[in-house]
Amino acid sequence: MPEGAQDIRGLWQSIDPRMPDHVERVEQCGDRVVVTAYGLIHDHAPDMLSNDVSPRQIGPLLFCLRTSQATAIWTDNQLHQKLFGGPTVVKRYIEDGVYKWEFPGNGTLKMKRICKLPEHAKTSPDRTHAL
């Protein structure tokens, strides 16, 4: 993890009654963060716009189209997702063991981890256990 980043990897499910079915999968590798939720893929790496994609049906065909111009940076151990490199519009972080997702108009959604990496997979350069 880069300096200032938090390990938010895992599969997370909402514990908030406003969105009980919301699930997010978060993957991280170095400065890259990929968040998948509700059929959206938020793919962030340093100094690049997000490669967000969303499924769109056009006639009988389903396409994954780029949908946003967001960037993301780590600030105070929180992932700040910014619109057009400007203001922060979404934050993701863990506080007291609870994953939190702050987004406009809905406040903070709390989520519980329902899956995580085994401890040896976090630190081992030997990936043969994954074969």
N, CA and C atoms as an extended XYZ file, in Angstrom:
393
Properties=species:S:1:pos:R:3:atomname:S:1:resname:S:1:resid:I:1 pbc="F F F"
N         0.841       -1.184        0.000 N   MET     1
C         0.000        0.000        0.000 CA  MET     1
C         0.887        1.248        0.000 C   MET     1
N         0.482        2.250       -0.739 N   PRO     2
C         1.254        3.490       -0.727 CA  PRO     2
C         1.068        4.224        0.602 C   PRO     2
N         1.986        5.113        0.901 N   GLU     3
C         1.883        5.900        2.125 CA  GLU     3
C         0.568        6.677        2.130 C   GLU     3
N        -0.118        6.670        3.272 N   GLY     4
C        -1.381        7.397        3.401 CA  GLY     4
C        -2.597        6.615        2.953 C   GLY     4
N        -2.380        5.379        2.455 N   ALA     5
C        -3.510        4.565        1.993 CA  ALA     5
C        -3.919        3.578        3.077 C   ALA     5
N        -5.175        3.258        3.087 N   GLN     6
C        -5.721        2.275        4.004 CA  GLN     6
C        -6.023        0.998        3.227 C   GLN     6
N        -5.899       -0.150        3.868 N   ASP     7
C        -6.232       -1.414        3.220 CA  ASP     7
C        -7.739       -1.619        3.342 C   ASP     7
N        -8.467       -1.310        2.270 N   ILE     8
C        -9.929       -1.451        2.282 CA  ILE     8
C       -10.373       -2.619        1.405 C   ILE     8
N        -9.414       -3.492        1.042 N   ARG     9
C        -9.739       -4.643        0.192 CA  ARG     9
C       -10.756       -5.551        0.871 C   ARG     9
N       -11.620       -6.131        0.059 N   GLY    10
C       -12.559       -7.111        0.580 CA  GLY    10
C       -13.908       -7.009       -0.090 C   GLY    10
N       -14.821       -7.811        0.410 N   LEU    11
C       -16.208       -7.799       -0.041 CA  LEU    11
C       -17.027       -7.250        1.113 C   LEU    11
N       -17.785       -6.189        0.846 N   TRP    12
C       -18.484       -5.441        1.888 CA  TRP    12
C       -19.978       -5.397        1.608 C   TRP    12
N       -20.783       -5.547        2.674 N   GLN    13
C       -22.243       -5.473        2.545 CA  GLN    13
C       -22.770       -4.424        3.509 C   GLN    13
N       -23.733       -3.648        3.037 N   SER    14
C       -24.330       -2.587        3.839 CA  SER    14
C       -25.000       -3.147        5.090 C   SER    14
N       -24.842       -2.426        6.198 N   ILE    15
C       -25.591       -2.712        7.420 CA  ILE    15
C       -26.558       -1.567        7.699 C   ILE    15
N       -26.738       -0.714        6.701 N   ASP    16
C       -27.622        0.444        6.802 CA  ASP    16
C       -28.992        0.082        6.236 C   ASP    16
N       -30.078        0.304        6.988 N   PRO    17
C       -31.407       -0.057        6.494 CA  PRO    17
C       -31.841        0.716        5.245 C   PRO    17
N       -31.187        1.847        4.952 N   ARG    18
C       -31.550        2.612        3.751 CA  ARG    18
C       -31.144        1.883        2.476 C   ARG    18
N       -30.078        1.091        2.535 N   MET    19
C       -29.576        0.362        1.359 CA  MET    19
C       -29.106       -1.029        1.790 C   MET    19
N       -30.004       -1.882        2.271 N   PRO    20
C       -29.581       -3.175        2.824 CA  PRO    20
C       -28.975       -4.136        1.802 C   PRO    20
N       -29.252       -3.958        0.535 N   ASP    21
C       -28.745       -4.870       -0.494 CA  ASP    21
C       -27.467       -4.381       -1.164 C   ASP    21
N       -26.927       -3.247       -0.725 N   HIS    22
C       -25.727       -2.700       -1.362 CA  HIS    22
C       -24.499       -3.534       -0.990 C   HIS    22
N       -23.755       -3.971       -2.008 N   VAL    23
C       -22.531       -4.750       -1.827 CA  VAL    23
C       -21.437       -4.121       -2.680 C   VAL    23
N       -20.222       -4.032       -2.139 N   GLU    24
C       -19.068       -3.519       -2.879 CA  GLU    24
C       -17.918       -4.505       -2.771 C   GLU    24
N       -17.207       -4.684       -3.873 N   ARG    25
C       -15.955       -5.432       -3.858 CA  ARG    25
C       -14.837       -4.429       -4.111 C   ARG    25
N       -13.842       -4.410       -3.233 N   VAL    26
C       -12.725       -3.475       -3.359 CA  VAL    26
C       -11.436       -4.270       -3.520 C   VAL    26
N       -10.668       -3.915       -4.548 N   GLU    27
C        -9.360       -4.526       -4.775 CA  GLU    27
C        -8.324       -3.416       -4.836 C   GLU    27
N        -7.133       -3.677       -4.306 N   GLN    28
C        -6.048       -2.701       -4.314 CA  GLN    28
C        -4.748       -3.392       -4.690 C   GLN    28
N        -3.933       -2.682       -5.443 N   CYS    29
C        -2.588       -3.132       -5.774 CA  CYS    29
C        -1.746       -1.879       -5.955 C   CYS    29
N        -0.838       -1.630       -5.024 N   GLY    30
C        -0.076       -0.389       -5.074 CA  GLY    30
C        -1.022        0.794       -4.966 C   GLY    30
N        -0.888        1.753       -5.879 N   ASP    31
C        -1.752        2.936       -5.876 CA  ASP    31
C        -3.086        2.703       -6.574 C   ASP    31
N        -3.286        1.540       -7.134 N   ARG    32
C        -4.513        1.285       -7.893 CA  ARG    32
C        -5.609        0.753       -6.976 C   ARG    32
N        -6.823        1.289       -7.146 N   VAL    33
C        -7.994        0.859       -6.384 CA  VAL    33
C        -9.123        0.603       -7.373 C   VAL    33
N        -9.759       -0.566       -7.257 N   VAL    34
C       -10.905       -0.896       -8.098 CA  VAL    34
C       -12.077       -1.214       -7.177 C   VAL    34
N       -13.167       -0.454       -7.334 N   VAL    35
C       -14.380       -0.674       -6.554 CA  VAL    35
C       -15.474       -1.098       -7.525 C   VAL    35
N       -16.090       -2.242       -7.253 N   THR    36
C       -17.179       -2.742       -8.088 CA  THR    36
C       -18.441       -2.775       -7.243 C   THR    36
N       -19.509       -2.129       -7.731 N   ALA    37
C       -20.780       -2.086       -7.006 CA  ALA    37
C       -21.905       -1.775       -7.974 C   ALA    37
N       -23.049       -2.416       -7.781 N   TYR    38
C       -24.247       -2.144       -8.587 CA  TYR    38
C       -23.973       -2.153      -10.085 C   TYR    38
N       -23.098       -3.027      -10.544 N   GLY    39
C       -22.803       -3.101      -11.966 CA  GLY    39
C       -21.875       -2.006      -12.458 C   GLY    39
N       -21.347       -1.174      -11.551 N   LEU    40
C       -20.387       -0.130      -11.913 CA  LEU    40
C       -18.993       -0.577      -11.517 C   LEU    40
N       -18.005       -0.202      -12.315 N   ILE    41
C       -16.615       -0.482      -11.991 CA  ILE    41
C       -15.899        0.857      -11.883 C   ILE    41
N       -15.418        1.178      -10.672 N   HIS    42
C       -14.647        2.403      -10.445 CA  HIS    42
C       -13.184        1.980      -10.386 C   HIS    42
N       -12.406        2.337      -11.381 N   ASP    43
C       -11.020        1.904      -11.506 CA  ASP    43
C       -10.126        3.130      -11.419 C   ASP    43
N        -9.389        3.255      -10.311 N   HIS    44
C        -8.573        4.446      -10.077 CA  HIS    44
C        -7.104        4.090       -9.932 C   HIS    44
N        -6.252        4.883      -10.536 N   ALA    45
C        -4.808        4.777      -10.379 CA  ALA    45
C        -4.275        6.203      -10.291 C   ALA    45
N        -3.063        6.390       -9.763 N   PRO    46
C        -2.558        7.746       -9.596 CA  PRO    46
C        -2.450        8.492      -10.923 C   PRO    46
N        -2.769        9.745      -10.870 N   ASP    47
C        -2.622       10.646      -12.021 CA  ASP    47
C        -3.392       10.207      -13.256 C   ASP    47
N        -4.519        9.529      -13.064 N   MET    48
C        -5.342        9.196      -14.226 CA  MET    48
C        -6.802        9.368      -13.867 C   MET    48
N        -7.597        9.668      -14.870 N   LEU    49
C        -9.032        9.706      -14.661 CA  LEU    49
C        -9.526        8.286      -14.470 C   LEU    49
N       -10.619        8.165      -13.762 N   SER    50
C       -11.206        6.852      -13.526 CA  SER    50
C       -11.609        6.203      -14.836 C   SER    50
N       -11.462        4.902      -14.876 N   ASN    51
C       -11.952        4.136      -16.017 CA  ASN    51
C       -13.286        3.498      -15.656 C   ASN    51
N       -14.198        4.284      -15.075 N   ASP    52
C       -15.489        3.753      -14.655 CA  ASP    52
C       -16.268        3.262      -15.855 C   ASP    52
N       -16.906        2.123      -15.678 N   VAL    53
C       -17.774        1.601      -16.723 CA  VAL    53
C       -19.097        1.182      -16.110 C   VAL    53
N       -20.129        1.267      -16.922 N   SER    54
C       -21.471        0.907      -16.486 CA  SER    54
C       -22.162        0.187      -17.629 C   SER    54
N       -22.911       -0.884      -17.312 N   PRO    55
C       -23.601       -1.594      -18.396 CA  PRO    55
C       -24.730       -0.760      -18.986 C   PRO    55
N       -24.796       -0.715      -20.297 N   ARG    56
C       -25.860       -0.003      -21.009 CA  ARG    56
C       -26.361       -0.906      -22.120 C   ARG    56
N       -27.664       -1.061      -22.183 N   GLN    57
C       -28.244       -1.899      -23.228 CA  GLN    57
C       -28.693       -1.021      -24.385 C   GLN    57
N       -28.271       -1.386      -25.574 N   ILE    58
C       -28.677       -0.714      -26.800 CA  ILE    58
C       -29.255       -1.800      -27.692 C   ILE    58
N       -30.565       -1.810      -27.789 N   GLY    59
C       -31.238       -2.894      -28.502 CA  GLY    59
C       -30.975       -4.198      -27.779 C   GLY    59
N       -30.602       -5.246      -28.506 N   PRO    60
C       -30.347       -6.535      -27.859 CA  PRO    60
C       -28.928       -6.659      -27.289 C   PRO    60
N       -28.090       -5.634      -27.480 N   LEU    61
C       -26.688       -5.713      -27.078 CA  LEU    61
C       -26.436       -4.996      -25.760 C   LEU    61
N       -25.540       -5.558      -24.943 N   LEU    62
C       -25.150       -4.965      -23.678 CA  LEU    62
C       -23.706       -4.491      -23.795 C   LEU    62
N       -23.472       -3.207      -23.508 N   PHE    63
C       -22.145       -2.616      -23.597 CA  PHE    63
C       -21.714       -2.121      -22.228 C   PHE    63
N       -20.407       -2.158      -21.948 N   CYS    64
C       -19.853       -1.539      -20.748 CA  CYS    64
C       -19.241       -0.219      -21.193 C   CYS    64
N       -19.902        0.877      -20.865 N   LEU    65
C       -19.480        2.198      -21.326 CA  LEU    65
C       -18.832        2.985      -20.197 C   LEU    65
N       -17.828        3.772      -20.542 N   ARG    66
C       -17.199        4.657      -19.567 CA  ARG    66
C       -18.212        5.712      -19.154 C   ARG    66
N       -18.330        5.933      -17.831 N   THR    67
C       -19.403        6.796      -17.346 CA  THR    67
C       -18.954        8.002      -16.544 C   THR    67
N       -17.686        8.102      -16.161 N   SER    68
C       -17.336        9.246      -15.315 CA  SER    68
C       -15.973        9.812      -15.657 C   SER    68
N       -15.729       10.971      -15.134 N   GLN    69
C       -14.443       11.648      -15.262 CA  GLN    69
C       -13.936       11.938      -13.854 C   GLN    69
N       -13.785       10.884      -13.061 N   ALA    70
C       -13.387       11.035      -11.667 CA  ALA    70
C       -11.914       10.687      -11.481 C   ALA    70
N       -11.319       11.261      -10.458 N   THR    71
C        -9.982       10.891      -10.021 CA  THR    71
C       -10.086       10.497       -8.552 C   THR    71
N        -9.060        9.874       -8.036 N   ALA    72
C        -9.072        9.475       -6.632 CA  ALA    72
C        -7.688        9.678       -6.032 C   ALA    72
N        -7.671       10.149       -4.783 N   ILE    73
C        -6.423       10.307       -4.044 CA  ILE    73
C        -6.666        9.875       -2.600 C   ILE    73
N        -5.593        9.454       -1.940 N   TRP    74
C        -5.664        9.118       -0.525 CA  TRP    74
C        -5.346       10.362        0.284 C   TRP    74
N        -6.234       10.738        1.187 N   THR    75
C        -6.049       11.873        2.085 CA  THR    75
C        -6.442       11.427        3.485 C   THR    75
N        -5.516       11.520        4.435 N   ASP    76
C        -5.794       11.133        5.824 CA  ASP    76
C        -6.385        9.729        5.917 C   ASP    76
N        -5.806        8.771        5.190 N   ASN    77
C        -6.253        7.372        5.176 CA  ASN    77
C        -7.666        7.188        4.648 C   ASN    77
N        -8.150        8.129        3.876 N   GLN    78
C        -9.460        8.015        3.236 CA  GLN    78
C        -9.275        8.144        1.727 C   GLN    78
N        -9.994        7.303        0.978 N   LEU    79
C        -9.965        7.405       -0.475 CA  LEU    79
C       -10.963        8.484       -0.882 C   LEU    79
N       -10.465        9.588       -1.438 N   HIS    80
C       -11.309       10.693       -1.896 CA  HIS    80
C       -11.476       10.572       -3.402 C   HIS    80
N       -12.707       10.416       -3.846 N   GLN    81
C       -12.999       10.366       -5.274 CA  GLN    81
C       -13.517       11.739       -5.678 C   GLN    81
N       -12.856       12.317       -6.666 N   LYS    82
C       -13.108       13.704       -7.047 CA  LYS    82
C       -13.655       13.785       -8.462 C   LYS    82
N       -14.605       14.657       -8.655 N   LEU    83
C       -15.198       14.873       -9.966 CA  LEU    83
C       -14.327       15.833      -10.762 C   LEU    83
N       -13.889       15.420      -11.939 N   PHE    84
C       -13.041       16.235      -12.819 CA  PHE    84
C       -11.801       16.752      -12.096 C   PHE    84
N       -11.294       15.999      -11.110 N   GLY    85
C       -10.114       16.421      -10.373 CA  GLY    85
C       -10.387       17.547       -9.404 C   GLY    85
N       -11.646       17.933       -9.240 N   GLY    86
C       -12.021       19.043       -8.370 CA  GLY    86
C       -12.433       18.594       -6.984 C   GLY    86
N       -13.671       18.935       -6.596 N   PRO    87
C       -14.109       18.652       -5.226 CA  PRO    87
C       -14.314       17.153       -4.972 C   PRO    87
N       -14.101       16.761       -3.718 N   THR    88
C       -14.371       15.380       -3.315 CA  THR    88
C       -15.869       15.151       -3.330 C   THR    88
N       -16.301       14.106       -4.022 N   VAL    89
C       -17.733       13.785       -4.069 CA  VAL    89
C       -18.044       12.487       -3.335 C   VAL    89
N       -17.061       11.616       -3.171 N   VAL    90
C       -17.260       10.350       -2.463 CA  VAL    90
C       -16.006       10.062       -1.643 C   VAL    90
N       -16.207        9.529       -0.427 N   LYS    91
C       -15.089        9.079        0.403 CA  LYS    91
C       -15.335        7.625        0.784 C   LYS    91
N       -14.253        6.853        0.839 N   ARG    92
C       -14.312        5.462        1.294 CA  ARG    92
C       -13.172        5.254        2.283 C   ARG    92
N       -13.480        4.623        3.428 N   TYR    93
C       -12.474        4.404        4.463 CA  TYR    93
C       -13.011        3.439        5.516 C   TYR    93
N       -12.112        2.955        6.371 N   ILE    94
C       -12.499        2.105        7.498 CA  ILE    94
C       -12.255        2.896        8.772 C   ILE    94
N       -13.258        2.904        9.637 N   GLU    95
C       -13.160        3.580       10.925 CA  GLU    95
C       -13.722        2.644       11.988 C   GLU    95
N       -12.918        2.333       13.001 N   ASP    96
C       -13.323        1.411       14.069 CA  ASP    96
C       -13.807        0.075       13.508 C   ASP    96
N       -13.136       -0.424       12.468 N   GLY    97
C       -13.469       -1.714       11.884 CA  GLY    97
C       -14.678       -1.717       10.970 C   GLY    97
N       -15.276       -0.552       10.767 N   VAL    98
C       -16.463       -0.439        9.911 CA  VAL    98
C       -16.084        0.319        8.646 C   VAL    98
N       -16.396       -0.270        7.488 N   TYR    99
C       -16.157        0.388        6.199 CA  TYR    99
C       -17.236        1.449        6.013 C   TYR    99
N       -16.819        2.646        5.644 N   LYS   100
C       -17.772        3.739        5.465 CA  LYS   100
C       -17.647        4.317        4.068 C   LYS   100
N       -18.788        4.622        3.508 N   TRP   101
C       -18.897        5.186        2.169 CA  TRP   101
C       -19.722        6.457        2.302 C   TRP   101
N       -19.079        7.606        2.144 N   GLU   102
C       -19.767        8.899        2.211 CA  GLU   102
C       -20.057        9.360        0.796 C   GLU   102
N       -21.312        9.721        0.547 N   PHE   103
C       -21.668       10.179       -0.789 CA  PHE   103
C       -22.772       11.223       -0.702 C   PHE   103
N       -22.824       12.157       -1.671 N   PRO   104
C       -23.747       13.288       -1.625 CA  PRO   104
C       -25.209       12.859       -1.533 C   PRO   104
N       -25.935       13.565       -0.697 N   GLY   105
C       -27.372       13.357       -0.600 CA  GLY   105
C       -27.792       12.192        0.270 C   GLY   105
N       -26.856       11.325        0.643 N   ASN   106
C       -27.210       10.155        1.447 CA  ASN   106
C       -26.386       10.008        2.712 C   ASN   106
N       -25.465       10.907        2.945 N   GLY   107
C       -24.661       10.819        4.156 CA  GLY   107
C       -23.666        9.679        4.103 C   GLY   107
N       -23.502        8.996        5.235 N   THR   108
C       -22.516        7.930        5.358 CA  THR   108
C       -23.198        6.578        5.466 C   THR   108
N       -22.822        5.669        4.590 N   LEU   109
C       -23.345        4.305        4.606 CA  LEU   109
C       -22.302        3.423        5.288 C   LEU   109
N       -22.723        2.637        6.278 N   LYS   110
C       -21.817        1.735        6.988 CA  LYS   110
C       -21.955        0.332        6.415 C   LYS   110
N       -20.794       -0.351        6.320 N   MET   111
C       -20.781       -1.682        5.714 CA  MET   111
C       -19.930       -2.633        6.545 C   MET   111
N       -20.294       -3.923        6.505 N   LYS   112
C       -19.520       -4.957        7.200 CA  LYS   112
C       -18.774       -5.794        6.171 C   LYS   112
N       -17.613       -6.290        6.583 N   ARG   113
C       -16.805       -7.143        5.709 CA  ARG   113
C       -17.413       -8.538        5.708 C   ARG   113
N       -17.654       -9.083        4.517 N   ILE   114
C       -18.182      -10.438        4.429 CA  ILE   114
C       -17.171      -11.395        3.800 C   ILE   114
N       -16.008      -10.868        3.422 N   CYS   115
C       -14.950      -11.701        2.852 CA  CYS   115
C       -13.652      -10.910        2.920 C   CYS   115
N       -12.527      -11.585        3.191 N   LYS   116
C       -11.240      -10.893        3.189 CA  LYS   116
C       -10.135      -11.847        2.786 C   LYS   116
N        -8.979      -11.287        2.468 N   LEU   117
C        -7.817      -12.088        2.094 CA  LEU   117
C        -7.262      -12.810        3.311 C   LEU   117
N        -6.786      -14.047        3.136 N   PRO   118
C        -6.087      -14.698        4.238 CA  PRO   118
C        -4.804      -13.924        4.544 C   PRO   118
N        -4.377      -13.933        5.781 N   GLU   119
C        -3.219      -13.143        6.204 CA  GLU   119
C        -1.980      -13.453        5.371 C   GLU   119
N        -1.710      -14.734        5.064 N   HIS   120
C        -0.502      -15.075        4.307 CA  HIS   120
C        -0.554      -14.532        2.877 C   HIS   120
N        -1.731      -14.311        2.334 N   ALA   121
C        -1.852      -13.793        0.965 CA  ALA   121
C        -1.555      -12.304        0.902 C   ALA   121
N        -1.637      -11.611        2.031 N   LYS   122
C        -1.378      -10.175        2.049 CA  LYS   122
C         0.109       -9.867        1.957 C   LYS   122
N         0.943      -10.776        2.445 N   THR   123
C         2.360      -10.455        2.552 CA  THR   123
C         3.283      -11.367        1.763 C   THR   123
N         2.808      -12.494        1.321 N   SER   124
C         3.673      -13.473        0.665 CA  SER   124
C         3.897      -13.148       -0.809 C   SER   124
N         5.179      -13.026       -1.229 N   PRO   125
C         5.433      -12.837       -2.660 CA  PRO   125
C         5.241      -14.145       -3.430 C   PRO   125
N         5.240      -15.286       -2.714 N   ASP   126
C         5.032      -16.591       -3.343 CA  ASP   126
C         3.536      -16.794       -3.550 C   ASP   126
N         3.081      -16.801       -4.791 N   ARG   127
C         1.652      -16.898       -5.095 CA  ARG   127
C         1.229      -18.332       -5.425 C   ARG   127
N         2.101      -19.343       -5.172 N   THR   128
C         1.754      -20.715       -5.527 CA  THR   128
C         0.552      -21.224       -4.748 C   THR   128
N         0.287      -20.651       -3.576 N   HIS   129
C        -0.879      -21.083       -2.799 CA  HIS   129
C        -2.182      -20.743       -3.524 C   HIS   129
N        -2.115      -19.835       -4.473 N   ALA   130
C        -3.320      -19.407       -5.194 CA  ALA   130
C        -3.600      -20.282       -6.414 C   ALA   130
N        -2.688      -21.177       -6.760 N   LEU   131
C        -2.870      -22.023       -7.943 CA  LEU   131
C        -3.859      -23.127       -7.699 C   LEU   131
